[in-house]
Amino acid sequence: MNEKQLSVIEERVPGGAAEIRHYHKVARQFFYILEGAAVMEIEGTDHVLSAGFGIEVSPGNRHRFSNPNLAEVRFLVISSPSTAEDRFNDI
């Protein structure tokens, strides 16, 4: 589901991969781990997440999802509203 007011996306990140640190001005997000484990860095604090756990990222909070493990991680990312045109890389 990827609509203007709500986006629910299943994603996979291979072992050793990470996204660029960024933020959203409007969107609030919730990441829920389905399989594997990952690290969500929010405003300089690392949060280790494993299957069955999740974390909220408030608008304006700089964050970075990474998978420092060997195994792939599978998770849901729920955004309200959608992050389309609301992603700003933290340079």
PDB file of N, CA, C and O in Angstrom:
ATOM      1  N   MET A   1       0.854  -1.175   0.000  1.00  0.00           N
ATOM      2  CA  MET A   1       0.000   0.000   0.000  1.00  0.00           C
ATOM      3  C   MET A   1       0.895   1.232   0.000  1.00  0.00           C
ATOM      4  O   MET A   1       1.749   1.390   0.872  1.00  0.00           O
ATOM      5  N   ASN A   2       0.700   2.078  -0.955  1.00  0.00           N
ATOM      6  CA  ASN A   2       1.492   3.291  -1.016  1.00  0.00           C
ATOM      7  C   ASN A   2       0.608   4.425  -1.509  1.00  0.00           C
ATOM      8  O   ASN A   2       0.597   4.759  -2.693  1.00  0.00           O
ATOM      9  N   GLU A   3      -0.131   5.005  -0.577  1.00  0.00           N
ATOM     10  CA  GLU A   3      -1.026   6.097  -0.904  1.00  0.00           C
ATOM     11  C   GLU A   3      -0.512   7.388  -0.275  1.00  0.00           C
ATOM     12  O   GLU A   3       0.423   7.361   0.526  1.00  0.00           O
ATOM     13  N   LYS A   4      -1.107   8.493  -0.627  1.00  0.00           N
ATOM     14  CA  LYS A   4      -0.620   9.797  -0.184  1.00  0.00           C
ATOM     15  C   LYS A   4      -0.592   9.939   1.341  1.00  0.00           C
ATOM     16  O   LYS A   4       0.375  10.471   1.885  1.00  0.00           O
ATOM     17  N   GLN A   5      -1.628   9.476   2.035  1.00  0.00           N
ATOM     18  CA  GLN A   5      -1.705   9.666   3.482  1.00  0.00           C
ATOM     19  C   GLN A   5      -1.114   8.524   4.301  1.00  0.00           C
ATOM     20  O   GLN A   5      -0.847   8.687   5.492  1.00  0.00           O
ATOM     21  N   LEU A   6      -0.904   7.354   3.661  1.00  0.00           N
ATOM     22  CA  LEU A   6      -0.367   6.209   4.395  1.00  0.00           C
ATOM     23  C   LEU A   6       0.382   5.297   3.442  1.00  0.00           C
ATOM     24  O   LEU A   6      -0.109   4.958   2.365  1.00  0.00           O
ATOM     25  N   SER A   7       1.573   4.909   3.853  1.00  0.00           N
ATOM     26  CA  SER A   7       2.393   3.994   3.068  1.00  0.00           C
ATOM     27  C   SER A   7       2.813   2.840   3.960  1.00  0.00           C
ATOM     28  O   SER A   7       3.331   3.059   5.055  1.00  0.00           O
ATOM     29  N   VAL A   8       2.595   1.605   3.501  1.00  0.00           N
ATOM     30  CA  VAL A   8       3.043   0.406   4.199  1.00  0.00           C
ATOM     31  C   VAL A   8       3.832  -0.408   3.191  1.00  0.00           C
ATOM     32  O   VAL A   8       3.269  -0.907   2.216  1.00  0.00           O
ATOM     33  N   ILE A   9       5.135  -0.548   3.419  1.00  0.00           N
ATOM     34  CA  ILE A   9       6.008  -1.202   2.462  1.00  0.00           C
ATOM     35  C   ILE A   9       6.849  -2.258   3.166  1.00  0.00           C
ATOM     36  O   ILE A   9       7.409  -2.004   4.232  1.00  0.00           O
ATOM     37  N   GLU A  10       6.936  -3.439   2.569  1.00  0.00           N
ATOM     38  CA  GLU A  10       7.856  -4.463   3.059  1.00  0.00           C
ATOM     39  C   GLU A  10       9.174  -4.277   2.330  1.00  0.00           C
ATOM     40  O   GLU A  10       9.205  -4.170   1.104  1.00  0.00           O
ATOM     41  N   GLU A  11      10.259  -4.239   3.084  1.00  0.00           N
ATOM     42  CA  GLU A  11      11.575  -4.040   2.490  1.00  0.00           C
ATOM     43  C   GLU A  11      12.537  -5.104   2.980  1.00  0.00           C
ATOM     44  O   GLU A  11      12.311  -5.752   4.001  1.00  0.00           O
ATOM     45  N   ARG A  12      13.615  -5.267   2.229  1.00  0.00           N
ATOM     46  CA  ARG A  12      14.697  -6.191   2.585  1.00  0.00           C
ATOM     47  C   ARG A  12      16.009  -5.444   2.431  1.00  0.00           C
ATOM     48  O   ARG A  12      16.204  -4.694   1.474  1.00  0.00           O
ATOM     49  N   VAL A  13      16.904  -5.658   3.381  1.00  0.00           N
ATOM     50  CA  VAL A  13      18.230  -5.054   3.309  1.00  0.00           C
ATOM     51  C   VAL A  13      19.247  -6.176   3.489  1.00  0.00           C
ATOM     52  O   VAL A  13      19.219  -6.881   4.498  1.00  0.00           O
ATOM     53  N   PRO A  14      20.143  -6.347   2.521  1.00  0.00           N
ATOM     54  CA  PRO A  14      21.141  -7.408   2.644  1.00  0.00           C
ATOM     55  C   PRO A  14      22.148  -7.117   3.752  1.00  0.00           C
ATOM     56  O   PRO A  14      22.305  -5.977   4.189  1.00  0.00           O
ATOM     57  N   GLY A  15      22.818  -8.161   4.190  1.00  0.00           N
ATOM     58  CA  GLY A  15      23.843  -7.997   5.215  1.00  0.00           C
ATOM     59  C   GLY A  15      24.898  -6.991   4.790  1.00  0.00           C
ATOM     60  O   GLY A  15      25.330  -6.983   3.638  1.00  0.00           O
ATOM     61  N   GLY A  16      25.311  -6.143   5.724  1.00  0.00           N
ATOM     62  CA  GLY A  16      26.352  -5.154   5.477  1.00  0.00           C
ATOM     63  C   GLY A  16      25.887  -3.888   4.793  1.00  0.00           C
ATOM     64  O   GLY A  16      26.693  -2.985   4.569  1.00  0.00           O
ATOM     65  N   ALA A  17      24.606  -3.794   4.451  1.00  0.00           N
ATOM     66  CA  ALA A  17      24.099  -2.618   3.730  1.00  0.00           C
ATOM     67  C   ALA A  17      23.476  -1.600   4.693  1.00  0.00           C
ATOM     68  O   ALA A  17      23.065  -1.937   5.803  1.00  0.00           O
ATOM     69  N   ALA A  18      23.419  -0.352   4.236  1.00  0.00           N
ATOM     70  CA  ALA A  18      22.826   0.724   5.036  1.00  0.00           C
ATOM     71  C   ALA A  18      22.310   1.810   4.109  1.00  0.00           C
ATOM     72  O   ALA A  18      22.775   1.954   2.979  1.00  0.00           O
ATOM     73  N   GLU A  19      21.348   2.568   4.601  1.00  0.00           N
ATOM     74  CA  GLU A  19      20.853   3.697   3.829  1.00  0.00           C
ATOM     75  C   GLU A  19      21.578   4.962   4.255  1.00  0.00           C
ATOM     76  O   GLU A  19      22.291   4.968   5.259  1.00  0.00           O
ATOM     77  N   ILE A  20      21.399   6.016   3.506  1.00  0.00           N
ATOM     78  CA  ILE A  20      21.993   7.315   3.825  1.00  0.00           C
ATOM     79  C   ILE A  20      21.197   7.956   4.962  1.00  0.00           C
ATOM     80  O   ILE A  20      19.968   7.887   4.981  1.00  0.00           O
ATOM     81  N   ARG A  21      21.896   8.573   5.899  1.00  0.00           N
ATOM     82  CA  ARG A  21      21.234   9.288   6.995  1.00  0.00           C
ATOM     83  C   ARG A  21      20.376  10.398   6.392  1.00  0.00           C
ATOM     84  O   ARG A  21      20.830  11.143   5.523  1.00  0.00           O
ATOM     85  N   HIS A  22      19.128  10.499   6.862  1.00  0.00           N
ATOM     86  CA  HIS A  22      18.189  11.460   6.282  1.00  0.00           C
ATOM     87  C   HIS A  22      17.097  11.799   7.300  1.00  0.00           C
ATOM     88  O   HIS A  22      17.100  11.303   8.427  1.00  0.00           O
ATOM     89  N   TYR A  23      16.174  12.648   6.879  1.00  0.00           N
ATOM     90  CA  TYR A  23      15.027  12.996   7.725  1.00  0.00           C
ATOM     91  C   TYR A  23      13.834  13.315   6.837  1.00  0.00           C
ATOM     92  O   TYR A  23      13.956  13.498   5.625  1.00  0.00           O
ATOM     93  N   HIS A  24      12.683  13.373   7.483  1.00  0.00           N
ATOM     94  CA  HIS A  24      11.430  13.743   6.805  1.00  0.00           C
ATOM     95  C   HIS A  24      10.841  14.923   7.567  1.00  0.00           C
ATOM     96  O   HIS A  24      10.778  14.897   8.796  1.00  0.00           O
ATOM     97  N   LYS A  25      10.415  15.940   6.859  1.00  0.00           N
ATOM     98  CA  LYS A  25       9.852  17.119   7.519  1.00  0.00           C
ATOM     99  C   LYS A  25       8.447  16.866   8.041  1.00  0.00           C
ATOM    100  O   LYS A  25       8.053  17.438   9.058  1.00  0.00           O
ATOM    101  N   VAL A  26       7.681  16.010   7.353  1.00  0.00           N
ATOM    102  CA  VAL A  26       6.270  15.814   7.686  1.00  0.00           C
ATOM    103  C   VAL A  26       5.970  14.387   8.136  1.00  0.00           C
ATOM    104  O   VAL A  26       5.228  14.184   9.098  1.00  0.00           O
ATOM    105  N   ALA A  27       6.528  13.416   7.463  1.00  0.00           N
ATOM    106  CA  ALA A  27       6.168  12.015   7.699  1.00  0.00           C
ATOM    107  C   ALA A  27       6.665  11.480   9.041  1.00  0.00           C
ATOM    108  O   ALA A  27       7.787  11.754   9.467  1.00  0.00           O
ATOM    109  N   ARG A  28       5.805  10.719   9.682  1.00  0.00           N
ATOM    110  CA  ARG A  28       6.141   9.936  10.876  1.00  0.00           C
ATOM    111  C   ARG A  28       6.252   8.498  10.388  1.00  0.00           C
ATOM    112  O   ARG A  28       5.419   8.037   9.607  1.00  0.00           O
ATOM    113  N   GLN A  29       7.291   7.783  10.854  1.00  0.00           N
ATOM    114  CA  GLN A  29       7.499   6.419  10.385  1.00  0.00           C
ATOM    115  C   GLN A  29       7.568   5.432  11.540  1.00  0.00           C
ATOM    116  O   GLN A  29       7.915   5.780  12.669  1.00  0.00           O
ATOM    117  N   PHE A  30       7.224   4.176  11.215  1.00  0.00           N
ATOM    118  CA  PHE A  30       7.383   3.078  12.164  1.00  0.00           C
ATOM    119  C   PHE A  30       8.008   1.921  11.405  1.00  0.00           C
ATOM    120  O   PHE A  30       7.499   1.491  10.370  1.00  0.00           O
ATOM    121  N   PHE A  31       9.116   1.424  11.934  1.00  0.00           N
ATOM    122  CA  PHE A  31       9.840   0.298  11.348  1.00  0.00           C
ATOM    123  C   PHE A  31       9.598  -0.918  12.227  1.00  0.00           C
ATOM    124  O   PHE A  31       9.797  -0.858  13.440  1.00  0.00           O
ATOM    125  N   TYR A  32       9.166  -2.027  11.619  1.00  0.00           N
ATOM    126  CA  TYR A  32       8.881  -3.256  12.355  1.00  0.00           C
ATOM    127  C   TYR A  32       9.648  -4.401  11.712  1.00  0.00           C
ATOM    128  O   TYR A  32       9.461  -4.689  10.530  1.00  0.00           O
ATOM    129  N   ILE A  33      10.508  -5.052  12.484  1.00  0.00           N
ATOM    130  CA  ILE A  33      11.359  -6.118  11.975  1.00  0.00           C
ATOM    131  C   ILE A  33      10.584  -7.429  11.902  1.00  0.00           C
ATOM    132  O   ILE A  33      10.036  -7.895  12.901  1.00  0.00           O
ATOM    133  N   LEU A  34      10.545  -8.017  10.712  1.00  0.00           N
ATOM    134  CA  LEU A  34       9.874  -9.300  10.495  1.00  0.00           C
ATOM    135  C   LEU A  34      10.849 -10.469  10.644  1.00  0.00           C
ATOM    136  O   LEU A  34      10.528 -11.478  11.273  1.00  0.00           O
ATOM    137  N   GLU A  35      12.041 -10.326  10.060  1.00  0.00           N
ATOM    138  CA  GLU A  35      13.074 -11.366  10.116  1.00  0.00           C
ATOM    139  C   GLU A  35      14.437 -10.712  10.197  1.00  0.00           C
ATOM    140  O   GLU A  35      14.687  -9.699   9.543  1.00  0.00           O
ATOM    141  N   GLY A  36      15.325 -11.291  11.003  1.00  0.00           N
ATOM    142  CA  GLY A  36      16.681 -10.780  11.102  1.00  0.00           C
ATOM    143  C   GLY A  36      16.795  -9.717  12.177  1.00  0.00           C
ATOM    144  O   GLY A  36      15.967  -9.630  13.084  1.00  0.00           O
ATOM    145  N   ALA A  37      17.834  -8.916  12.055  1.00  0.00           N
ATOM    146  CA  ALA A  37      18.105  -7.852  13.026  1.00  0.00           C
ATOM    147  C   ALA A  37      18.740  -6.675  12.294  1.00  0.00           C
ATOM    148  O   ALA A  37      19.341  -6.837  11.232  1.00  0.00           O
ATOM    149  N   ALA A  38      18.598  -5.503  12.874  1.00  0.00           N
ATOM    150  CA  ALA A  38      19.123  -4.289  12.255  1.00  0.00           C
ATOM    151  C   ALA A  38      19.427  -3.256  13.330  1.00  0.00           C
ATOM    152  O   ALA A  38      19.126  -3.448  14.508  1.00  0.00           O
ATOM    153  N   VAL A  39      20.030  -2.159  12.897  1.00  0.00           N
ATOM    154  CA  VAL A  39      20.300  -1.029  13.785  1.00  0.00           C
ATOM    155  C   VAL A  39      19.639   0.199  13.177  1.00  0.00           C
ATOM    156  O   VAL A  39      19.835   0.505  12.001  1.00  0.00           O
ATOM    157  N   MET A  40      18.854   0.899  13.991  1.00  0.00           N
ATOM    158  CA  MET A  40      18.275   2.177  13.573  1.00  0.00           C
ATOM    159  C   MET A  40      18.959   3.256  14.400  1.00  0.00           C
ATOM    160  O   MET A  40      18.803   3.319  15.619  1.00  0.00           O
ATOM    161  N   GLU A  41      19.716   4.100  13.718  1.00  0.00           N
ATOM    162  CA  GLU A  41      20.354   5.230  14.391  1.00  0.00           C
ATOM    163  C   GLU A  41      19.405   6.411  14.263  1.00  0.00           C
ATOM    164  O   GLU A  41      19.024   6.795  13.157  1.00  0.00           O
ATOM    165  N   ILE A  42      19.026   6.986  15.399  1.00  0.00           N
ATOM    166  CA  ILE A  42      18.145   8.158  15.420  1.00  0.00           C
ATOM    167  C   ILE A  42      18.829   9.244  16.223  1.00  0.00           C
ATOM    168  O   ILE A  42      19.080   9.085  17.418  1.00  0.00           O
ATOM    169  N   GLU A  43      19.126  10.345  15.563  1.00  0.00           N
ATOM    170  CA  GLU A  43      19.750  11.495  16.225  1.00  0.00           C
ATOM    171  C   GLU A  43      20.974  11.095  17.055  1.00  0.00           C
ATOM    172  O   GLU A  43      21.167  11.576  18.172  1.00  0.00           O
ATOM    173  N   GLY A  44      21.801  10.203  16.485  1.00  0.00           N
ATOM    174  CA  GLY A  44      23.059   9.829  17.130  1.00  0.00           C
ATOM    175  C   GLY A  44      22.990   8.667  18.107  1.00  0.00           C
ATOM    176  O   GLY A  44      24.016   8.256  18.647  1.00  0.00           O
ATOM    177  N   THR A  45      21.800   8.132  18.342  1.00  0.00           N
ATOM    178  CA  THR A  45      21.645   6.999  19.262  1.00  0.00           C
ATOM    179  C   THR A  45      21.278   5.755  18.473  1.00  0.00           C
ATOM    180  O   THR A  45      20.317   5.761  17.705  1.00  0.00           O
ATOM    181  N   ASP A  46      22.054   4.674  18.666  1.00  0.00           N
ATOM    182  CA  ASP A  46      21.782   3.409  17.979  1.00  0.00           C
ATOM    183  C   ASP A  46      20.759   2.591  18.756  1.00  0.00           C
ATOM    184  O   ASP A  46      20.841   2.461  19.977  1.00  0.00           O
ATOM    185  N   HIS A  47      19.794   2.043  18.024  1.00  0.00           N
ATOM    186  CA  HIS A  47      18.763   1.167  18.588  1.00  0.00           C
ATOM    187  C   HIS A  47      18.850  -0.161  17.844  1.00  0.00           C
ATOM    188  O   HIS A  47      18.618  -0.222  16.637  1.00  0.00           O
ATOM    189  N   VAL A  48      19.189  -1.228  18.577  1.00  0.00           N
ATOM    190  CA  VAL A  48      19.281  -2.553  17.975  1.00  0.00           C
ATOM    191  C   VAL A  48      17.886  -3.169  17.975  1.00  0.00           C
ATOM    192  O   VAL A  48      17.222  -3.234  19.009  1.00  0.00           O
ATOM    193  N   LEU A  49      17.456  -3.617  16.804  1.00  0.00           N
ATOM    194  CA  LEU A  49      16.122  -4.181  16.642  1.00  0.00           C
ATOM    195  C   LEU A  49      16.218  -5.611  16.126  1.00  0.00           C
ATOM    196  O   LEU A  49      17.019  -5.901  15.238  1.00  0.00           O
ATOM    197  N   SER A  50      15.413  -6.492  16.674  1.00  0.00           N
ATOM    198  CA  SER A  50      15.347  -7.865  16.189  1.00  0.00           C
ATOM    199  C   SER A  50      13.901  -8.189  15.841  1.00  0.00           C
ATOM    200  O   SER A  50      13.000  -7.388  16.087  1.00  0.00           O
ATOM    201  N   ALA A  51      13.686  -9.363  15.271  1.00  0.00           N
ATOM    202  CA  ALA A  51      12.354  -9.764  14.830  1.00  0.00           C
ATOM    203  C   ALA A  51      11.336  -9.616  15.946  1.00  0.00           C
ATOM    204  O   ALA A  51      11.568 -10.037  17.079  1.00  0.00           O
ATOM    205  N   GLY A  52      10.201  -9.008  15.608  1.00  0.00           N
ATOM    206  CA  GLY A  52       9.132  -8.796  16.575  1.00  0.00           C
ATOM    207  C   GLY A  52       9.192  -7.451  17.279  1.00  0.00           C
ATOM    208  O   GLY A  52       8.323  -7.137  18.091  1.00  0.00           O
ATOM    209  N   PHE A  53      10.215  -6.652  16.974  1.00  0.00           N
ATOM    210  CA  PHE A  53      10.351  -5.341  17.604  1.00  0.00           C
ATOM    211  C   PHE A  53      10.304  -4.242  16.550  1.00  0.00           C
ATOM    212  O   PHE A  53      10.595  -4.474  15.377  1.00  0.00           O
ATOM    213  N   GLY A  54       9.932  -3.044  16.988  1.00  0.00           N
ATOM    214  CA  GLY A  54       9.839  -1.915  16.081  1.00  0.00           C
ATOM    215  C   GLY A  54      10.251  -0.633  16.758  1.00  0.00           C
ATOM    216  O   GLY A  54      10.501  -0.599  17.963  1.00  0.00           O
ATOM    217  N   ILE A  55      10.321   0.426  15.966  1.00  0.00           N
ATOM    218  CA  ILE A  55      10.690   1.733  16.498  1.00  0.00           C
ATOM    219  C   ILE A  55      10.044   2.829  15.656  1.00  0.00           C
ATOM    220  O   ILE A  55       9.918   2.711  14.437  1.00  0.00           O
ATOM    221  N   GLU A  56       9.643   3.886  16.331  1.00  0.00           N
ATOM    222  CA  GLU A  56       9.033   5.049  15.671  1.00  0.00           C
ATOM    223  C   GLU A  56      10.093   6.111  15.416  1.00  0.00           C
ATOM    224  O   GLU A  56      10.992   6.322  16.230  1.00  0.00           O
ATOM    225  N   VAL A  57       9.972   6.770  14.278  1.00  0.00           N
ATOM    226  CA  VAL A  57      10.837   7.901  13.939  1.00  0.00           C
ATOM    227  C   VAL A  57       9.926   9.098  13.693  1.00  0.00           C
ATOM    228  O   VAL A  57       9.121   9.099  12.762  1.00  0.00           O
ATOM    229  N   SER A  58      10.063  10.111  14.534  1.00  0.00           N
ATOM    230  CA  SER A  58       9.231  11.314  14.436  1.00  0.00           C
ATOM    231  C   SER A  58       9.723  12.234  13.322  1.00  0.00           C
ATOM    232  O   SER A  58      10.898  12.191  12.956  1.00  0.00           O
ATOM    233  N   PRO A  59       8.836  13.061  12.783  1.00  0.00           N
ATOM    234  CA  PRO A  59       9.247  14.021  11.753  1.00  0.00           C
ATOM    235  C   PRO A  59      10.404  14.886  12.270  1.00  0.00           C
ATOM    236  O   PRO A  59      10.416  15.300  13.429  1.00  0.00           O
ATOM    237  N   GLY A  60      11.360  15.146  11.398  1.00  0.00           N
ATOM    238  CA  GLY A  60      12.502  15.986  11.741  1.00  0.00           C
ATOM    239  C   GLY A  60      13.665  15.235  12.351  1.00  0.00           C
ATOM    240  O   GLY A  60      14.774  15.769  12.393  1.00  0.00           O
ATOM    241  N   ASN A  61      13.459  14.009  12.828  1.00  0.00           N
ATOM    242  CA  ASN A  61      14.551  13.231  13.418  1.00  0.00           C
ATOM    243  C   ASN A  61      15.414  12.616  12.318  1.00  0.00           C
ATOM    244  O   ASN A  61      14.925  11.890  11.452  1.00  0.00           O
ATOM    245  N   ARG A  62      16.699  12.926  12.376  1.00  0.00           N
ATOM    246  CA  ARG A  62      17.627  12.337  11.423  1.00  0.00           C
ATOM    247  C   ARG A  62      17.835  10.877  11.810  1.00  0.00           C
ATOM    248  O   ARG A  62      18.029  10.547  12.980  1.00  0.00           O
ATOM    249  N   HIS A  63      17.791  10.001  10.789  1.00  0.00           N
ATOM    250  CA  HIS A  63      17.885   8.576  11.080  1.00  0.00           C
ATOM    251  C   HIS A  63      18.550   7.826   9.931  1.00  0.00           C
ATOM    252  O   HIS A  63      18.664   8.316   8.808  1.00  0.00           O
ATOM    253  N   ARG A  64      18.987   6.602  10.274  1.00  0.00           N
ATOM    254  CA  ARG A  64      19.687   5.755   9.300  1.00  0.00           C
ATOM    255  C   ARG A  64      19.458   4.307   9.680  1.00  0.00           C
ATOM    256  O   ARG A  64      19.765   3.898  10.800  1.00  0.00           O
ATOM    257  N   PHE A  65      18.923   3.536   8.761  1.00  0.00           N
ATOM    258  CA  PHE A  65      18.681   2.104   8.950  1.00  0.00           C
ATOM    259  C   PHE A  65      19.875   1.352   8.390  1.00  0.00           C
ATOM    260  O   PHE A  65      20.301   1.613   7.265  1.00  0.00           O
ATOM    261  N   SER A  66      20.425   0.412   9.170  1.00  0.00           N
ATOM    262  CA  SER A  66      21.559  -0.371   8.691  1.00  0.00           C
ATOM    263  C   SER A  66      21.441  -1.820   9.134  1.00  0.00           C
ATOM    264  O   SER A  66      20.786  -2.141  10.126  1.00  0.00           O
ATOM    265  N   ASN A  67      22.090  -2.677   8.373  1.00  0.00           N
ATOM    266  CA  ASN A  67      22.135  -4.100   8.685  1.00  0.00           C
ATOM    267  C   ASN A  67      23.598  -4.515   8.782  1.00  0.00           C
ATOM    268  O   ASN A  67      24.207  -4.868   7.772  1.00  0.00           O
ATOM    269  N   PRO A  68      24.171  -4.478   9.987  1.00  0.00           N
ATOM    270  CA  PRO A  68      25.585  -4.832  10.142  1.00  0.00           C
ATOM    271  C   PRO A  68      25.831  -6.347  10.164  1.00  0.00           C
ATOM    272  O   PRO A  68      26.972  -6.788  10.298  1.00  0.00           O
ATOM    273  N   ASN A  69      24.784  -7.125  10.035  1.00  0.00           N
ATOM    274  CA  ASN A  69      24.880  -8.579  10.128  1.00  0.00           C
ATOM    275  C   ASN A  69      25.146  -9.216   8.766  1.00  0.00           C
ATOM    276  O   ASN A  69      25.134  -8.532   7.742  1.00  0.00           O
ATOM    277  N   LEU A  70      25.385 -10.523   8.759  1.00  0.00           N
ATOM    278  CA  LEU A  70      25.597 -11.254   7.509  1.00  0.00           C
ATOM    279  C   LEU A  70      24.280 -11.575   6.816  1.00  0.00           C
ATOM    280  O   LEU A  70      24.197 -11.549   5.588  1.00  0.00           O
ATOM    281  N   ALA A  71      23.253 -11.878   7.600  1.00  0.00           N
ATOM    282  CA  ALA A  71      21.956 -12.278   7.049  1.00  0.00           C
ATOM    283  C   ALA A  71      21.115 -11.068   6.653  1.00  0.00           C
ATOM    284  O   ALA A  71      21.237  -9.994   7.242  1.00  0.00           O
ATOM    285  N   GLU A  72      20.278 -11.254   5.666  1.00  0.00           N
ATOM    286  CA  GLU A  72      19.323 -10.233   5.230  1.00  0.00           C
ATOM    287  C   GLU A  72      18.338  -9.921   6.361  1.00  0.00           C
ATOM    288  O   GLU A  72      18.022 -10.784   7.180  1.00  0.00           O
ATOM    289  N   VAL A  73      17.863  -8.684   6.392  1.00  0.00           N
ATOM    290  CA  VAL A  73      16.800  -8.301   7.326  1.00  0.00           C
ATOM    291  C   VAL A  73      15.563  -7.956   6.492  1.00  0.00           C
ATOM    292  O   VAL A  73      15.665  -7.318   5.444  1.00  0.00           O
ATOM    293  N   ARG A  74      14.404  -8.386   6.970  1.00  0.00           N
ATOM    294  CA  ARG A  74      13.124  -8.097   6.295  1.00  0.00           C
ATOM    295  C   ARG A  74      12.267  -7.337   7.292  1.00  0.00           C
ATOM    296  O   ARG A  74      12.148  -7.740   8.449  1.00  0.00           O
ATOM    297  N   PHE A  75      11.668  -6.235   6.848  1.00  0.00           N
ATOM    298  CA  PHE A  75      10.923  -5.373   7.765  1.00  0.00           C
ATOM    299  C   PHE A  75       9.811  -4.631   7.044  1.00  0.00           C
ATOM    300  O   PHE A  75       9.785  -4.548   5.816  1.00  0.00           O
ATOM    301  N   LEU A  76       8.897  -4.096   7.836  1.00  0.00           N
ATOM    302  CA  LEU A  76       7.860  -3.197   7.338  1.00  0.00           C
ATOM    303  C   LEU A  76       8.246  -1.779   7.711  1.00  0.00           C
ATOM    304  O   LEU A  76       8.745  -1.529   8.809  1.00  0.00           O
ATOM    305  N   VAL A  77       8.013  -0.854   6.796  1.00  0.00           N
ATOM    306  CA  VAL A  77       8.145   0.565   7.121  1.00  0.00           C
ATOM    307  C   VAL A  77       6.796   1.201   6.817  1.00  0.00           C
ATOM    308  O   VAL A  77       6.303   1.151   5.690  1.00  0.00           O
ATOM    309  N   ILE A  78       6.216   1.798   7.844  1.00  0.00           N
ATOM    310  CA  ILE A  78       4.893   2.411   7.759  1.00  0.00           C
ATOM    311  C   ILE A  78       5.090   3.917   7.908  1.00  0.00           C
ATOM    312  O   ILE A  78       5.669   4.375   8.893  1.00  0.00           O
ATOM    313  N   SER A  79       4.612   4.678   6.941  1.00  0.00           N
ATOM    314  CA  SER A  79       4.816   6.128   6.939  1.00  0.00           C
ATOM    315  C   SER A  79       3.483   6.844   6.808  1.00  0.00           C
ATOM    316  O   SER A  79       2.631   6.458   6.006  1.00  0.00           O
ATOM    317  N   SER A  80       3.313   7.886   7.602  1.00  0.00           N
ATOM    318  CA  SER A  80       2.097   8.687   7.535  1.00  0.00           C
ATOM    319  C   SER A  80       2.450  10.163   7.687  1.00  0.00           C
ATOM    320  O   SER A  80       2.950  10.575   8.734  1.00  0.00           O
ATOM    321  N   PRO A  81       2.194  10.959   6.654  1.00  0.00           N
ATOM    322  CA  PRO A  81       1.812  10.568   5.306  1.00  0.00           C
ATOM    323  C   PRO A  81       2.993   9.893   4.601  1.00  0.00           C
ATOM    324  O   PRO A  81       4.053   9.703   5.198  1.00  0.00           O
ATOM    325  N   SER A  82       2.805   9.538   3.344  1.00  0.00           N
ATOM    326  CA  SER A  82       3.860   8.918   2.550  1.00  0.00           C
ATOM    327  C   SER A  82       5.106   9.806   2.539  1.00  0.00           C
ATOM    328  O   SER A  82       5.007  11.027   2.657  1.00  0.00           O
ATOM    329  N   THR A  83       6.268   9.187   2.398  1.00  0.00           N
ATOM    330  CA  THR A  83       7.517   9.954   2.361  1.00  0.00           C
ATOM    331  C   THR A  83       7.848  10.474   0.953  1.00  0.00           C
ATOM    332  O   THR A  83       8.884  11.107   0.751  1.00  0.00           O
ATOM    333  N   ALA A  84       6.980  10.209   0.001  1.00  0.00           N
ATOM    334  CA  ALA A  84       7.218  10.717  -1.360  1.00  0.00           C
ATOM    335  C   ALA A  84       7.388  12.237  -1.308  1.00  0.00           C
ATOM    336  O   ALA A  84       6.533  12.953  -0.786  1.00  0.00           O
ATOM    337  N   GLU A  85       8.484  12.704  -1.850  1.00  0.00           N
ATOM    338  CA  GLU A  85       8.826  14.140  -1.868  1.00  0.00           C
ATOM    339  C   GLU A  85       9.034  14.716  -0.477  1.00  0.00           C
ATOM    340  O   GLU A  85       8.966  15.932  -0.297  1.00  0.00           O
ATOM    341  N   ASP A  86       9.290  13.857   0.519  1.00  0.00           N
ATOM    342  CA  ASP A  86       9.523  14.321   1.901  1.00  0.00           C
ATOM    343  C   ASP A  86      10.747  13.625   2.487  1.00  0.00           C
ATOM    344  O   ASP A  86      10.760  13.277   3.668  1.00  0.00           O
ATOM    345  N   ARG A  87      11.774  13.423   1.666  1.00  0.00           N
ATOM    346  CA  ARG A  87      13.019  12.817   2.124  1.00  0.00           C
ATOM    347  C   ARG A  87      14.165  13.786   1.847  1.00  0.00           C
ATOM    348  O   ARG A  87      14.360  14.229   0.715  1.00  0.00           O
ATOM    349  N   PHE A  88      14.914  14.104   2.889  1.00  0.00           N
ATOM    350  CA  PHE A  88      16.000  15.057   2.779  1.00  0.00           C
ATOM    351  C   PHE A  88      17.262  14.410   3.349  1.00  0.00           C
ATOM    352  O   PHE A  88      17.328  14.097   4.537  1.00  0.00           O
ATOM    353  N   ASN A  89      18.269  14.213   2.483  1.00  0.00           N
ATOM    354  CA  ASN A  89      19.501  13.590   2.938  1.00  0.00           C
ATOM    355  C   ASN A  89      20.261  14.543   3.852  1.00  0.00           C
ATOM    356  O   ASN A  89      20.320  15.751   3.623  1.00  0.00           O
ATOM    357  N   ASP A  90      20.837  13.957   4.891  1.00  0.00           N
ATOM    358  CA  ASP A  90      21.602  14.716   5.886  1.00  0.00           C
ATOM    359  C   ASP A  90      23.047  14.784   5.417  1.00  0.00           C
ATOM    360  O   ASP A  90      23.820  13.842   5.593  1.00  0.00           O
ATOM    361  N   ILE A  91      23.389  15.896   4.827  1.00  0.00           N
ATOM    362  CA  ILE A  91      24.727  16.028   4.245  1.00  0.00           C
ATOM    363  C   ILE A  91      25.680  16.664   5.232  1.00  0.00           C
ATOM    364  O   ILE A  91      26.855  16.857   4.919  1.00  0.00           O
TER     365      ILE A  91
END
